[in-house]
Amino acid sequence: MKNQPNEFCNQLITIREKQAEIWKEHLMLEIRIHCKFLPPNFDHLENFISSIDYLPLNNNTKI
């Protein structure tokens, strides 16, 4: 019985590690696609697009 919670934790850790690896592979695929298909002048768009400021999730906090 005592071993069961530890076993569950180990399973969750393994799942999270696999999930992180899949996300990493997905991100690399996205980057490859963007680099291949976006036009060369795409980098210049950052001068025209403003960054998104952080918005707190707490609705009571005034910005």
CHARMM-style PDB file with segment names, atoms N, HN, CA, C and O in Angstrom:
ATOM      1  N   MET     1       0.804  -1.203   0.000  1.00  0.00      PROA
ATOM      2  CA  MET     1       0.000   0.000   0.000  1.00  0.00      PROA
ATOM      3  C   MET     1       0.848   1.269   0.000  1.00  0.00      PROA
ATOM      4  O   MET     1       0.541   2.229  -0.707  1.00  0.00      PROA
ATOM      5  N   LYS     2       1.913   1.267   0.796  1.00  0.00      PROA
ATOM      6  HN  LYS     2       2.162   0.488   1.371  1.00  0.00      PROA
ATOM      7  CA  LYS     2       2.744   2.462   0.894  1.00  0.00      PROA
ATOM      8  C   LYS     2       3.460   2.763  -0.415  1.00  0.00      PROA
ATOM      9  O   LYS     2       3.742   3.918  -0.731  1.00  0.00      PROA
ATOM     10  N   ASN     3       3.743   1.731  -1.153  1.00  0.00      PROA
ATOM     11  HN  ASN     3       3.513   0.792  -0.896  1.00  0.00      PROA
ATOM     12  CA  ASN     3       4.490   1.880  -2.395  1.00  0.00      PROA
ATOM     13  C   ASN     3       3.642   2.479  -3.510  1.00  0.00      PROA
ATOM     14  O   ASN     3       4.177   3.058  -4.455  1.00  0.00      PROA
ATOM     15  N   GLN     4       2.341   2.344  -3.406  1.00  0.00      PROA
ATOM     16  HN  GLN     4       1.906   1.873  -2.639  1.00  0.00      PROA
ATOM     17  CA  GLN     4       1.440   2.771  -4.471  1.00  0.00      PROA
ATOM     18  C   GLN     4       1.509   4.277  -4.766  1.00  0.00      PROA
ATOM     19  O   GLN     4       1.617   4.635  -5.938  1.00  0.00      PROA
ATOM     20  N   PRO     5       1.454   5.168  -3.788  1.00  0.00      PROA
ATOM     21  CA  PRO     5       1.564   6.603  -4.103  1.00  0.00      PROA
ATOM     22  C   PRO     5       2.892   6.947  -4.774  1.00  0.00      PROA
ATOM     23  O   PRO     5       2.937   7.769  -5.689  1.00  0.00      PROA
ATOM     24  N   ASN     6       3.965   6.319  -4.319  1.00  0.00      PROA
ATOM     25  HN  ASN     6       3.929   5.651  -3.576  1.00  0.00      PROA
ATOM     26  CA  ASN     6       5.269   6.564  -4.921  1.00  0.00      PROA
ATOM     27  C   ASN     6       5.283   6.095  -6.376  1.00  0.00      PROA
ATOM     28  O   ASN     6       5.865   6.749  -7.242  1.00  0.00      PROA
ATOM     29  N   GLU     7       4.643   4.967  -6.631  1.00  0.00      PROA
ATOM     30  HN  GLU     7       4.170   4.437  -5.928  1.00  0.00      PROA
ATOM     31  CA  GLU     7       4.563   4.438  -7.991  1.00  0.00      PROA
ATOM     32  C   GLU     7       3.765   5.389  -8.885  1.00  0.00      PROA
ATOM     33  O   GLU     7       4.140   5.629 -10.033  1.00  0.00      PROA
ATOM     34  N   PHE     8       2.664   5.927  -8.356  1.00  0.00      PROA
ATOM     35  HN  PHE     8       2.360   5.732  -7.424  1.00  0.00      PROA
ATOM     36  CA  PHE     8       1.865   6.884  -9.119  1.00  0.00      PROA
ATOM     37  C   PHE     8       2.673   8.140  -9.438  1.00  0.00      PROA
ATOM     38  O   PHE     8       2.602   8.660 -10.551  1.00  0.00      PROA
ATOM     39  N   CYS     9       3.432   8.620  -8.472  1.00  0.00      PROA
ATOM     40  HN  CYS     9       3.490   8.197  -7.568  1.00  0.00      PROA
ATOM     41  CA  CYS     9       4.267   9.800  -8.696  1.00  0.00      PROA
ATOM     42  C   CYS     9       5.300   9.532  -9.781  1.00  0.00      PROA
ATOM     43  O   CYS     9       5.537  10.378 -10.643  1.00  0.00      PROA
ATOM     44  N   ASN    10       5.903   8.369  -9.738  1.00  0.00      PROA
ATOM     45  HN  ASN    10       5.710   7.682  -9.038  1.00  0.00      PROA
ATOM     46  CA  ASN    10       6.888   8.011 -10.763  1.00  0.00      PROA
ATOM     47  C   ASN    10       6.248   7.923 -12.141  1.00  0.00      PROA
ATOM     48  O   ASN    10       6.848   8.333 -13.134  1.00  0.00      PROA
ATOM     49  N   GLN    11       5.035   7.391 -12.205  1.00  0.00      PROA
ATOM     50  HN  GLN    11       4.547   7.057 -11.398  1.00  0.00      PROA
ATOM     51  CA  GLN    11       4.326   7.322 -13.484  1.00  0.00      PROA
ATOM     52  C   GLN    11       4.010   8.723 -14.004  1.00  0.00      PROA
ATOM     53  O   GLN    11       4.149   8.989 -15.198  1.00  0.00      PROA
ATOM     54  N   LEU    12       3.589   9.610 -13.119  1.00  0.00      PROA
ATOM     55  HN  LEU    12       3.476   9.394 -12.150  1.00  0.00      PROA
ATOM     56  CA  LEU    12       3.296  10.987 -13.528  1.00  0.00      PROA
ATOM     57  C   LEU    12       4.551  11.697 -14.018  1.00  0.00      PROA
ATOM     58  O   LEU    12       4.508  12.438 -14.999  1.00  0.00      PROA
ATOM     59  N   ILE    13       5.655  11.471 -13.341  1.00  0.00      PROA
ATOM     60  HN  ILE    13       5.690  10.868 -12.543  1.00  0.00      PROA
ATOM     61  CA  ILE    13       6.920  12.081 -13.765  1.00  0.00      PROA
ATOM     62  C   ILE    13       7.299  11.577 -15.149  1.00  0.00      PROA
ATOM     63  O   ILE    13       7.728  12.360 -15.997  1.00  0.00      PROA
ATOM     64  N   THR    14       7.145  10.284 -15.387  1.00  0.00      PROA
ATOM     65  HN  THR    14       6.796   9.648 -14.699  1.00  0.00      PROA
ATOM     66  CA  THR    14       7.458   9.708 -16.694  1.00  0.00      PROA
ATOM     67  C   THR    14       6.564  10.299 -17.776  1.00  0.00      PROA
ATOM     68  O   THR    14       7.033  10.625 -18.867  1.00  0.00      PROA
ATOM     69  N   ILE    15       5.288  10.436 -17.476  1.00  0.00      PROA
ATOM     70  HN  ILE    15       4.907  10.171 -16.591  1.00  0.00      PROA
ATOM     71  CA  ILE    15       4.349  11.024 -18.439  1.00  0.00      PROA
ATOM     72  C   ILE    15       4.743  12.463 -18.754  1.00  0.00      PROA
ATOM     73  O   ILE    15       4.736  12.867 -19.916  1.00  0.00      PROA
ATOM     74  N   ARG    16       5.087  13.237 -17.726  1.00  0.00      PROA
ATOM     75  HN  ARG    16       5.093  12.908 -16.782  1.00  0.00      PROA
ATOM     76  CA  ARG    16       5.486  14.632 -17.934  1.00  0.00      PROA
ATOM     77  C   ARG    16       6.761  14.732 -18.769  1.00  0.00      PROA
ATOM     78  O   ARG    16       6.880  15.619 -19.614  1.00  0.00      PROA
ATOM     79  N   GLU    17       7.705  13.834 -18.538  1.00  0.00      PROA
ATOM     80  HN  GLU    17       7.608  13.114 -17.852  1.00  0.00      PROA
ATOM     81  CA  GLU    17       8.943  13.848 -19.320  1.00  0.00      PROA
ATOM     82  C   GLU    17       8.657  13.544 -20.785  1.00  0.00      PROA
ATOM     83  O   GLU    17       9.222  14.181 -21.674  1.00  0.00      PROA
ATOM     84  N   LYS    18       7.779  12.568 -21.041  1.00  0.00      PROA
ATOM     85  HN  LYS    18       7.320  12.051 -20.319  1.00  0.00      PROA
ATOM     86  CA  LYS    18       7.395  12.248 -22.419  1.00  0.00      PROA
ATOM     87  C   LYS    18       6.664  13.428 -23.051  1.00  0.00      PROA
ATOM     88  O   LYS    18       6.887  13.755 -24.216  1.00  0.00      PROA
ATOM     89  N   GLN    19       5.792  14.063 -22.274  1.00  0.00      PROA
ATOM     90  HN  GLN    19       5.611  13.798 -21.327  1.00  0.00      PROA
ATOM     91  CA  GLN    19       5.042  15.217 -22.765  1.00  0.00      PROA
ATOM     92  C   GLN    19       5.992  16.352 -23.137  1.00  0.00      PROA
ATOM     93  O   GLN    19       5.820  16.989 -24.176  1.00  0.00      PROA
ATOM     94  N   ALA    20       6.979  16.604 -22.307  1.00  0.00      PROA
ATOM     95  HN  ALA    20       7.119  16.087 -21.463  1.00  0.00      PROA
ATOM     96  CA  ALA    20       7.950  17.664 -22.588  1.00  0.00      PROA
ATOM     97  C   ALA    20       8.728  17.357 -23.857  1.00  0.00      PROA
ATOM     98  O   ALA    20       9.002  18.258 -24.649  1.00  0.00      PROA
ATOM     99  N   GLU    21       9.083  16.109 -24.055  1.00  0.00      PROA
ATOM    100  HN  GLU    21       8.860  15.377 -23.412  1.00  0.00      PROA
ATOM    101  CA  GLU    21       9.818  15.722 -25.262  1.00  0.00      PROA
ATOM    102  C   GLU    21       8.953  15.915 -26.508  1.00  0.00      PROA
ATOM    103  O   GLU    21       9.441  16.381 -27.538  1.00  0.00      PROA
ATOM    104  N   ILE    22       7.679  15.560 -26.417  1.00  0.00      PROA
ATOM    105  HN  ILE    22       7.282  15.182 -25.581  1.00  0.00      PROA
ATOM    106  CA  ILE    22       6.766  15.740 -27.553  1.00  0.00      PROA
ATOM    107  C   ILE    22       6.592  17.223 -27.859  1.00  0.00      PROA
ATOM    108  O   ILE    22       6.602  17.620 -29.024  1.00  0.00      PROA
ATOM    109  N   TRP    23       6.433  18.049 -26.818  1.00  0.00      PROA
ATOM    110  HN  TRP    23       6.426  17.727 -25.871  1.00  0.00      PROA
ATOM    111  CA  TRP    23       6.306  19.495 -27.036  1.00  0.00      PROA
ATOM    112  C   TRP    23       7.560  20.058 -27.688  1.00  0.00      PROA
ATOM    113  O   TRP    23       7.472  20.918 -28.565  1.00  0.00      PROA
ATOM    114  N   LYS    24       8.713  19.584 -27.272  1.00  0.00      PROA
ATOM    115  HN  LYS    24       8.784  18.885 -26.560  1.00  0.00      PROA
ATOM    116  CA  LYS    24       9.977  20.045 -27.850  1.00  0.00      PROA
ATOM    117  C   LYS    24      10.041  19.678 -29.333  1.00  0.00      PROA
ATOM    118  O   LYS    24      10.419  20.505 -30.162  1.00  0.00      PROA
ATOM    119  N   GLU    25       9.673  18.443 -29.666  1.00  0.00      PROA
ATOM    120  HN  GLU    25       9.366  17.771 -28.992  1.00  0.00      PROA
ATOM    121  CA  GLU    25       9.667  18.020 -31.066  1.00  0.00      PROA
ATOM    122  C   GLU    25       8.658  18.836 -31.872  1.00  0.00      PROA
ATOM    123  O   GLU    25       8.931  19.212 -33.012  1.00  0.00      PROA
ATOM    124  N   HSD    26       7.505  19.105 -31.289  1.00  0.00      PROA
ATOM    125  HN  HSD    26       7.283  18.799 -30.363  1.00  0.00      PROA
ATOM    126  CA  HSD    26       6.479  19.896 -31.970  1.00  0.00      PROA
ATOM    127  C   HSD    26       6.984  21.315 -32.242  1.00  0.00      PROA
ATOM    128  O   HSD    26       6.782  21.854 -33.330  1.00  0.00      PROA
ATOM    129  N   LEU    27       7.632  21.906 -31.259  1.00  0.00      PROA
ATOM    130  HN  LEU    27       7.796  21.468 -30.376  1.00  0.00      PROA
ATOM    131  CA  LEU    27       8.179  23.248 -31.419  1.00  0.00      PROA
ATOM    132  C   LEU    27       9.234  23.274 -32.519  1.00  0.00      PROA
ATOM    133  O   LEU    27       9.255  24.193 -33.338  1.00  0.00      PROA
ATOM    134  N   MET    28      10.104  22.276 -32.540  1.00  0.00      PROA
ATOM    135  HN  MET    28      10.087  21.530 -31.874  1.00  0.00      PROA
ATOM    136  CA  MET    28      11.135  22.212 -33.577  1.00  0.00      PROA
ATOM    137  C   MET    28      10.503  22.084 -34.962  1.00  0.00      PROA
ATOM    138  O   MET    28      10.977  22.695 -35.920  1.00  0.00      PROA
ATOM    139  N   LEU    29       9.441  21.298 -35.069  1.00  0.00      PROA
ATOM    140  HN  LEU    29       9.056  20.802 -34.291  1.00  0.00      PROA
ATOM    141  CA  LEU    29       8.741  21.160 -36.345  1.00  0.00      PROA
ATOM    142  C   LEU    29       8.135  22.492 -36.768  1.00  0.00      PROA
ATOM    143  O   LEU    29       8.248  22.886 -37.929  1.00  0.00      PROA
ATOM    144  N   GLU    30       7.493  23.187 -35.832  1.00  0.00      PROA
ATOM    145  HN  GLU    30       7.402  22.867 -34.889  1.00  0.00      PROA
ATOM    146  CA  GLU    30       6.926  24.503 -36.145  1.00  0.00      PROA
ATOM    147  C   GLU    30       8.002  25.467 -36.627  1.00  0.00      PROA
ATOM    148  O   GLU    30       7.795  26.201 -37.594  1.00  0.00      PROA
ATOM    149  N   ILE    31       9.137  25.468 -35.964  1.00  0.00      PROA
ATOM    150  HN  ILE    31       9.306  24.872 -35.179  1.00  0.00      PROA
ATOM    151  CA  ILE    31      10.226  26.371 -36.340  1.00  0.00      PROA
ATOM    152  C   ILE    31      10.713  26.046 -37.744  1.00  0.00      PROA
ATOM    153  O   ILE    31      10.945  26.949 -38.548  1.00  0.00      PROA
ATOM    154  N   ARG    32      10.869  24.755 -38.041  1.00  0.00      PROA
ATOM    155  HN  ARG    32      10.681  24.021 -37.388  1.00  0.00      PROA
ATOM    156  CA  ARG    32      11.311  24.370 -39.389  1.00  0.00      PROA
ATOM    157  C   ARG    32      10.309  24.818 -40.443  1.00  0.00      PROA
ATOM    158  O   ARG    32      10.694  25.309 -41.504  1.00  0.00      PROA
ATOM    159  N   ILE    33       9.024  24.650 -40.149  1.00  0.00      PROA
ATOM    160  HN  ILE    33       8.711  24.252 -39.287  1.00  0.00      PROA
ATOM    161  CA  ILE    33       7.988  25.054 -41.109  1.00  0.00      PROA
ATOM    162  C   ILE    33       8.018  26.563 -41.313  1.00  0.00      PROA
ATOM    163  O   ILE    33       7.954  27.036 -42.447  1.00  0.00      PROA
ATOM    164  N   HSD    34       8.116  27.319 -40.227  1.00  0.00      PROA
ATOM    165  HN  HSD    34       8.168  26.934 -39.305  1.00  0.00      PROA
ATOM    166  CA  HSD    34       8.147  28.780 -40.339  1.00  0.00      PROA
ATOM    167  C   HSD    34       9.361  29.229 -41.139  1.00  0.00      PROA
ATOM    168  O   HSD    34       9.253  30.107 -41.995  1.00  0.00      PROA
ATOM    169  N   CYS    35      10.505  28.636 -40.867  1.00  0.00      PROA
ATOM    170  HN  CYS    35      10.593  27.923 -40.171  1.00  0.00      PROA
ATOM    171  CA  CYS    35      11.731  29.038 -41.565  1.00  0.00      PROA
ATOM    172  C   CYS    35      11.652  28.715 -43.049  1.00  0.00      PROA
ATOM    173  O   CYS    35      12.221  29.431 -43.874  1.00  0.00      PROA
ATOM    174  N   LYS    36      10.953  27.647 -43.389  1.00  0.00      PROA
ATOM    175  HN  LYS    36      10.491  27.066 -42.719  1.00  0.00      PROA
ATOM    176  CA  LYS    36      10.883  27.235 -44.782  1.00  0.00      PROA
ATOM    177  C   LYS    36       9.843  28.024 -45.573  1.00  0.00      PROA
ATOM    178  O   LYS    36      10.067  28.333 -46.743  1.00  0.00      PROA
ATOM    179  N   PHE    37       8.718  28.353 -44.958  1.00  0.00      PROA
ATOM    180  HN  PHE    37       8.536  28.102 -44.007  1.00  0.00      PROA
ATOM    181  CA  PHE    37       7.604  28.907 -45.712  1.00  0.00      PROA
ATOM    182  C   PHE    37       7.360  30.403 -45.516  1.00  0.00      PROA
ATOM    183  O   PHE    37       6.658  31.014 -46.321  1.00  0.00      PROA
ATOM    184  N   LEU    38       7.912  30.996 -44.483  1.00  0.00      PROA
ATOM    185  HN  LEU    38       8.482  30.499 -43.828  1.00  0.00      PROA
ATOM    186  CA  LEU    38       7.702  32.430 -44.296  1.00  0.00      PROA
ATOM    187  C   LEU    38       8.591  33.213 -45.255  1.00  0.00      PROA
ATOM    188  O   LEU    38       9.704  32.784 -45.560  1.00  0.00      PROA
ATOM    189  N   PRO    39       8.112  34.348 -45.727  1.00  0.00      PROA
ATOM    190  CA  PRO    39       8.931  35.149 -46.638  1.00  0.00      PROA
ATOM    191  C   PRO    39      10.154  35.717 -45.924  1.00  0.00      PROA
ATOM    192  O   PRO    39      10.136  35.898 -44.707  1.00  0.00      PROA
ATOM    193  N   PRO    40      11.218  36.000 -46.681  1.00  0.00      PROA
ATOM    194  CA  PRO    40      12.448  36.517 -46.068  1.00  0.00      PROA
ATOM    195  C   PRO    40      12.246  37.838 -45.324  1.00  0.00      PROA
ATOM    196  O   PRO    40      12.949  38.105 -44.350  1.00  0.00      PROA
ATOM    197  N   ASN    41      11.304  38.664 -45.765  1.00  0.00      PROA
ATOM    198  HN  ASN    41      10.733  38.447 -46.556  1.00  0.00      PROA
ATOM    199  CA  ASN    41      11.104  39.964 -45.115  1.00  0.00      PROA
ATOM    200  C   ASN    41      10.203  39.869 -43.888  1.00  0.00      PROA
ATOM    201  O   ASN    41       9.818  40.896 -43.330  1.00  0.00      PROA
ATOM    202  N   PHE    42       9.863  38.667 -43.461  1.00  0.00      PROA
ATOM    203  HN  PHE    42      10.176  37.832 -43.915  1.00  0.00      PROA
ATOM    204  CA  PHE    42       8.988  38.494 -42.304  1.00  0.00      PROA
ATOM    205  C   PHE    42       9.593  39.087 -41.041  1.00  0.00      PROA
ATOM    206  O   PHE    42       8.862  39.582 -40.184  1.00  0.00      PROA
ATOM    207  N   ASP    43      10.912  39.046 -40.912  1.00  0.00      PROA
ATOM    208  HN  ASP    43      11.506  38.644 -41.608  1.00  0.00      PROA
ATOM    209  CA  ASP    43      11.576  39.580 -39.723  1.00  0.00      PROA
ATOM    210  C   ASP    43      11.342  41.078 -39.562  1.00  0.00      PROA
ATOM    211  O   ASP    43      11.387  41.593 -38.444  1.00  0.00      PROA
ATOM    212  N   HSD    44      11.096  41.774 -40.651  1.00  0.00      PROA
ATOM    213  HN  HSD    44      11.060  41.356 -41.558  1.00  0.00      PROA
ATOM    214  CA  HSD    44      10.879  43.219 -40.575  1.00  0.00      PROA
ATOM    215  C   HSD    44       9.525  43.564 -39.958  1.00  0.00      PROA
ATOM    216  O   HSD    44       9.307  44.702 -39.539  1.00  0.00      PROA
ATOM    217  N   LEU    45       8.628  42.608 -39.899  1.00  0.00      PROA
ATOM    218  HN  LEU    45       8.805  41.684 -40.239  1.00  0.00      PROA
ATOM    219  CA  LEU    45       7.306  42.869 -39.331  1.00  0.00      PROA
ATOM    220  C   LEU    45       7.364  43.181 -37.842  1.00  0.00      PROA
ATOM    221  O   LEU    45       6.459  43.825 -37.310  1.00  0.00      PROA
ATOM    222  N   GLU    46       8.410  42.736 -37.165  1.00  0.00      PROA
ATOM    223  HN  GLU    46       9.146  42.213 -37.597  1.00  0.00      PROA
ATOM    224  CA  GLU    46       8.492  43.003 -35.724  1.00  0.00      PROA
ATOM    225  C   GLU    46       8.563  44.500 -35.439  1.00  0.00      PROA
ATOM    226  O   GLU    46       8.249  44.933 -34.330  1.00  0.00      PROA
ATOM    227  N   ASN    47       8.971  45.290 -36.425  1.00  0.00      PROA
ATOM    228  HN  ASN    47       9.226  44.938 -37.325  1.00  0.00      PROA
ATOM    229  CA  ASN    47       8.995  46.743 -36.247  1.00  0.00      PROA
ATOM    230  C   ASN    47       7.584  47.335 -36.261  1.00  0.00      PROA
ATOM    231  O   ASN    47       7.361  48.428 -35.741  1.00  0.00      PROA
ATOM    232  N   PHE    48       6.643  46.617 -36.852  1.00  0.00      PROA
ATOM    233  HN  PHE    48       6.825  45.729 -37.274  1.00  0.00      PROA
ATOM    234  CA  PHE    48       5.283  47.128 -36.983  1.00  0.00      PROA
ATOM    235  C   PHE    48       4.316  46.511 -35.975  1.00  0.00      PROA
ATOM    236  O   PHE    48       3.251  47.066 -35.709  1.00  0.00      PROA
ATOM    237  N   ILE    49       4.686  45.381 -35.427  1.00  0.00      PROA
ATOM    238  HN  ILE    49       5.552  44.930 -35.644  1.00  0.00      PROA
ATOM    239  CA  ILE    49       3.808  44.686 -34.490  1.00  0.00      PROA
ATOM    240  C   ILE    49       4.294  44.957 -33.076  1.00  0.00      PROA
ATOM    241  O   ILE    49       5.444  44.673 -32.740  1.00  0.00      PROA
ATOM    242  N   SER    50       3.417  45.506 -32.252  1.00  0.00      PROA
ATOM    243  HN  SER    50       2.483  45.736 -32.525  1.00  0.00      PROA
ATOM    244  CA  SER    50       3.821  45.783 -30.871  1.00  0.00      PROA
ATOM    245  C   SER    50       3.713  44.509 -30.043  1.00  0.00      PROA
ATOM    246  O   SER    50       2.929  43.613 -30.357  1.00  0.00      PROA
ATOM    247  N   SER    51       4.494  44.446 -29.007  1.00  0.00      PROA
ATOM    248  HN  SER    51       5.130  45.174 -28.753  1.00  0.00      PROA
ATOM    249  CA  SER    51       4.450  43.269 -28.149  1.00  0.00      PROA
ATOM    250  C   SER    51       3.190  43.301 -27.292  1.00  0.00      PROA
ATOM    251  O   SER    51       2.631  44.364 -27.024  1.00  0.00      PROA
ATOM    252  N   ILE    52       2.763  42.141 -26.876  1.00  0.00      PROA
ATOM    253  HN  ILE    52       3.217  41.277 -27.094  1.00  0.00      PROA
ATOM    254  CA  ILE    52       1.589  42.024 -26.018  1.00  0.00      PROA
ATOM    255  C   ILE    52       2.064  42.130 -24.579  1.00  0.00      PROA
ATOM    256  O   ILE    52       2.893  41.341 -24.126  1.00  0.00      PROA
ATOM    257  N   ASP    53       1.532  43.109 -23.869  1.00  0.00      PROA
ATOM    258  HN  ASP    53       0.858  43.750 -24.236  1.00  0.00      PROA
ATOM    259  CA  ASP    53       1.915  43.285 -22.471  1.00  0.00      PROA
ATOM    260  C   ASP    53       1.262  42.215 -21.613  1.00  0.00      PROA
ATOM    261  O   ASP    53       0.232  41.644 -21.969  1.00  0.00      PROA
ATOM    262  N   TYR    54       1.878  41.967 -20.499  1.00  0.00      PROA
ATOM    263  HN  TYR    54       2.716  42.432 -20.210  1.00  0.00      PROA
ATOM    264  CA  TYR    54       1.345  40.997 -19.551  1.00  0.00      PROA
ATOM    265  C   TYR    54       0.074  41.546 -18.917  1.00  0.00      PROA
ATOM    266  O   TYR    54       0.037  42.684 -18.449  1.00  0.00      PROA
ATOM    267  N   LEU    55      -0.955  40.728 -18.911  1.00  0.00      PROA
ATOM    268  HN  LEU    55      -0.925  39.804 -19.292  1.00  0.00      PROA
ATOM    269  CA  LEU    55      -2.200  41.096 -18.244  1.00  0.00      PROA
ATOM    270  C   LEU    55      -2.410  40.135 -17.084  1.00  0.00      PROA
ATOM    271  O   LEU    55      -2.419  38.920 -17.285  1.00  0.00      PROA
ATOM    272  N   PRO    56      -2.578  40.656 -15.875  1.00  0.00      PROA
ATOM    273  CA  PRO    56      -2.764  39.764 -14.727  1.00  0.00      PROA
ATOM    274  C   PRO    56      -4.086  39.008 -14.835  1.00  0.00      PROA
ATOM    275  O   PRO    56      -5.063  39.523 -15.380  1.00  0.00      PROA
ATOM    276  N   LEU    57      -4.106  37.802 -14.320  1.00  0.00      PROA
ATOM    277  HN  LEU    57      -3.312  37.384 -13.877  1.00  0.00      PROA
ATOM    278  CA  LEU    57      -5.316  36.992 -14.357  1.00  0.00      PROA
ATOM    279  C   LEU    57      -6.303  37.395 -13.274  1.00  0.00      PROA
ATOM    280  O   LEU    57      -7.479  37.036 -13.334  1.00  0.00      PROA
ATOM    281  N   ASN    58      -5.832  38.128 -12.301  1.00  0.00      PROA
ATOM    282  HN  ASN    58      -4.877  38.419 -12.253  1.00  0.00      PROA
ATOM    283  CA  ASN    58      -6.688  38.569 -11.211  1.00  0.00      PROA
ATOM    284  C   ASN    58      -7.537  39.740 -11.697  1.00  0.00      PROA
ATOM    285  O   ASN    58      -7.003  40.803 -12.016  1.00  0.00      PROA
ATOM    286  N   ASN    59      -8.838  39.555 -11.755  1.00  0.00      PROA
ATOM    287  HN  ASN    59      -9.272  38.692 -11.496  1.00  0.00      PROA
ATOM    288  CA  ASN    59      -9.732  40.599 -12.265  1.00  0.00      PROA
ATOM    289  C   ASN    59      -9.826  41.797 -11.332  1.00  0.00      PROA
ATOM    290  O   ASN    59     -10.251  42.873 -11.752  1.00  0.00      PROA
ATOM    291  N   ASN    60      -9.439  41.630 -10.083  1.00  0.00      PROA
ATOM    292  HN  ASN    60      -9.093  40.755  -9.741  1.00  0.00      PROA
ATOM    293  CA  ASN    60      -9.519  42.725  -9.118  1.00  0.00      PROA
ATOM    294  C   ASN    60      -8.345  43.688  -9.238  1.00  0.00      PROA
ATOM    295  O   ASN    60      -8.403  44.807  -8.727  1.00  0.00      PROA
ATOM    296  N   THR    61      -7.293  43.264  -9.904  1.00  0.00      PROA
ATOM    297  HN  THR    61      -7.246  42.355 -10.319  1.00  0.00      PROA
ATOM    298  CA  THR    61      -6.112  44.104 -10.055  1.00  0.00      PROA
ATOM    299  C   THR    61      -6.346  45.101 -11.175  1.00  0.00      PROA
ATOM    300  O   THR    61      -6.725  44.721 -12.283  1.00  0.00      PROA
ATOM    301  N   LYS    62      -6.119  46.383 -10.887  1.00  0.00      PROA
ATOM    302  HN  LYS    62      -5.812  46.692  -9.987  1.00  0.00      PROA
ATOM    303  CA  LYS    62      -6.274  47.406 -11.913  1.00  0.00      PROA
ATOM    304  C   LYS    62      -4.977  47.545 -12.682  1.00  0.00      PROA
ATOM    305  O   LYS    62      -3.886  47.451 -12.120  1.00  0.00      PROA
ATOM    306  N   ILE    63      -5.115  47.766 -13.954  1.00  0.00      PROA
ATOM    307  HN  ILE    63      -6.001  47.842 -14.411  1.00  0.00      PROA
ATOM    308  CA  ILE    63      -3.937  47.908 -14.827  1.00  0.00      PROA
ATOM    309  C   ILE    63      -3.543  49.362 -14.926  1.00  0.00      PROA
ATOM    310  OT1 ILE    63      -2.576  49.694 -15.612  1.00  0.00      PROA
TER     311      ILE     63
END
